[in-house]
Amino acid sequence: DEAISLYAKNIPLKRERYGSSDDINHMIYNLGNLYFKKENYSEALGCFSIILESKSNYVSSILNKESLASLLFDSGKSSEKIGDLSSAENYYKELLRHQERSGYGNKGTVMYCLASVLLEAKKYQQSLQYFEKMISAKYEGKTFDKGDI
């Protein structure tokens, strides 16, 4: 709670003094992670959205493919937790596109999360398609651990 308070207090001060910068975006990213760990998903999502919408070099340079995957996954999970299934669906789909481009990440886990969100949203046919893709990915040598789901 103290760390959250310090970040929340210092970000506006730095912004006022320096404008937008990669350091500030990094602080916002860290604040989002703190909120996520505290299960304050709507605040976490607010922070993650600021980073994803940022036009700075932060997203393209500092966020490597692993961090961007983590950011998208956490944004999807946060959206899911607050009941915004449409946003969760969009974040998971963007994460799958990122994984296609970068070759990084566990597609099976993301497909499972996406299929689950679609199922909850009563999009049964789409949900079934992602569950089937998840299963076929396992048998194409693109395995995932049961513990990852």
C-alpha positions as CSV (number, residue, x, y, z in Angstrom):
1,D,0.0,0.0,0.0
2,E,2.9,2.4,0.7
3,A,4.4,1.7,-2.7
4,I,1.1,2.3,-4.4
5,S,0.8,5.6,-2.5
6,L,4.3,6.7,-3.4
7,Y,3.8,5.9,-7.1
8,A,0.4,7.5,-7.3
9,K,1.8,10.7,-5.6
10,N,5.0,10.9,-7.7
11,I,3.6,10.2,-11.1
12,P,1.6,13.5,-11.4
13,L,4.6,15.5,-10.0
14,K,7.0,14.0,-12.5
15,R,4.5,14.5,-15.3
16,E,4.0,18.1,-14.3
17,R,7.8,18.7,-14.2
18,Y,9.0,16.6,-17.2
19,G,5.9,16.0,-19.4
20,S,5.6,12.6,-20.9
21,S,8.6,10.4,-20.7
22,D,9.6,6.7,-20.7
23,D,10.5,7.0,-17.0
24,I,6.9,8.1,-16.2
25,N,5.5,5.3,-18.4
26,H,7.7,2.8,-16.6
27,M,6.4,4.1,-13.2
28,I,2.8,3.7,-14.5
29,Y,3.6,0.2,-15.6
30,N,5.0,-0.6,-12.1
31,L,1.9,1.0,-10.5
32,G,-0.3,-1.2,-12.6
33,N,1.5,-4.3,-11.5
34,L,1.2,-3.3,-7.9
35,Y,-2.6,-2.8,-8.3
36,F,-2.8,-6.1,-10.1
37,K,-1.1,-7.9,-7.2
38,K,-3.5,-6.2,-4.8
39,E,-6.4,-7.5,-7.0
40,N,-7.5,-3.9,-7.7
41,Y,-8.1,-4.8,-11.4
42,S,-9.9,-1.7,-12.5
43,E,-6.9,0.5,-11.4
44,A,-4.5,-1.9,-12.9
45,L,-6.3,-1.9,-16.2
46,G,-6.3,1.9,-16.1
47,C,-2.5,1.9,-15.8
48,F,-2.0,-0.8,-18.4
49,S,-4.3,1.1,-20.9
50,I,-2.2,4.3,-20.5
51,I,0.9,2.3,-21.5
52,L,-0.7,0.5,-24.4
53,E,-2.1,3.8,-25.8
54,S,1.2,5.6,-25.3
55,K,2.9,7.0,-28.4
56,S,6.3,7.0,-26.7
57,N,9.2,4.8,-27.4
58,Y,8.4,2.9,-24.2
59,V,6.1,0.4,-25.7
60,S,8.4,-0.3,-28.7
61,S,11.8,-0.3,-27.0
62,I,11.6,-0.8,-23.2
63,L,8.8,-3.3,-23.3
64,N,10.4,-6.3,-24.9
65,K,8.3,-9.0,-26.4
66,E,8.0,-10.8,-23.0
67,S,6.9,-7.6,-21.2
68,L,4.4,-6.7,-23.9
69,A,3.0,-10.2,-23.7
70,S,2.7,-9.9,-19.9
71,L,1.1,-6.5,-20.2
72,L,-1.5,-7.7,-22.7
73,F,-2.2,-10.8,-20.6
74,D,-2.6,-8.8,-17.4
75,S,-4.9,-6.4,-19.2
76,G,-7.0,-9.3,-20.4
77,K,-7.1,-10.8,-16.9
78,S,-7.9,-7.4,-15.3
79,S,-10.8,-6.9,-17.8
80,E,-12.1,-10.3,-17.1
81,K,-12.0,-9.8,-13.3
82,I,-14.1,-6.6,-13.5
83,G,-16.5,-8.2,-15.9
84,D,-15.5,-6.4,-19.1
85,L,-15.6,-9.5,-21.3
86,S,-15.4,-7.6,-24.5
87,S,-12.1,-5.9,-23.6
88,A,-10.7,-9.1,-22.2
89,E,-11.5,-10.8,-25.6
90,N,-9.8,-7.9,-27.4
91,Y,-6.7,-8.1,-25.2
92,Y,-6.4,-11.9,-25.6
93,K,-6.8,-11.6,-29.4
94,E,-4.1,-8.9,-29.5
95,L,-1.9,-11.1,-27.4
96,L,-2.3,-14.0,-29.9
97,R,-1.4,-11.6,-32.8
98,H,1.7,-10.5,-30.8
99,Q,2.6,-14.1,-30.2
100,E,2.3,-14.8,-34.0
101,R,4.6,-11.9,-34.8
102,S,7.2,-12.4,-32.1
103,G,7.1,-16.2,-31.7
104,Y,7.1,-15.6,-28.0
105,G,4.6,-17.0,-25.5
106,N,2.3,-19.8,-24.7
107,K,-0.5,-19.8,-27.2
108,G,-2.4,-22.6,-25.5
109,T,-2.8,-20.7,-22.3
110,V,-4.1,-17.6,-24.1
111,M,-6.4,-19.7,-26.3
112,Y,-7.8,-21.2,-23.1
113,C,-8.4,-17.8,-21.5
114,L,-9.9,-16.5,-24.7
115,A,-12.2,-19.5,-25.1
116,S,-13.3,-19.2,-21.4
117,V,-14.1,-15.5,-21.8
118,L,-16.1,-16.2,-25.0
119,L,-17.9,-19.0,-23.2
120,E,-18.8,-16.7,-20.4
121,A,-20.0,-14.1,-22.9
122,K,-22.3,-16.8,-24.4
123,K,-20.4,-16.8,-27.7
124,Y,-20.4,-20.5,-27.8
125,Q,-19.3,-21.2,-31.4
126,Q,-16.3,-18.9,-31.1
127,S,-15.5,-20.4,-27.7
128,L,-15.5,-23.9,-29.2
129,Q,-13.2,-22.8,-32.0
130,Y,-10.6,-21.5,-29.6
131,F,-10.9,-24.6,-27.4
132,E,-10.3,-26.7,-30.5
133,K,-7.3,-24.6,-31.6
134,M,-5.9,-25.0,-28.1
135,I,-6.2,-28.7,-28.3
136,S,-4.7,-28.9,-31.8
137,A,-1.8,-26.6,-30.8
138,K,-0.9,-29.2,-28.1
139,Y,-0.7,-31.9,-30.7
140,E,1.3,-29.8,-33.2
141,G,4.2,-29.8,-30.7
142,K,3.2,-26.4,-29.3
143,T,2.5,-27.8,-25.9
144,F,1.4,-26.0,-22.8
145,D,1.6,-27.1,-19.2
146,K,-1.7,-27.9,-17.4
147,G,-0.4,-25.7,-14.5
148,D,-0.3,-22.7,-16.9
149,I,-4.1,-22.7,-17.2
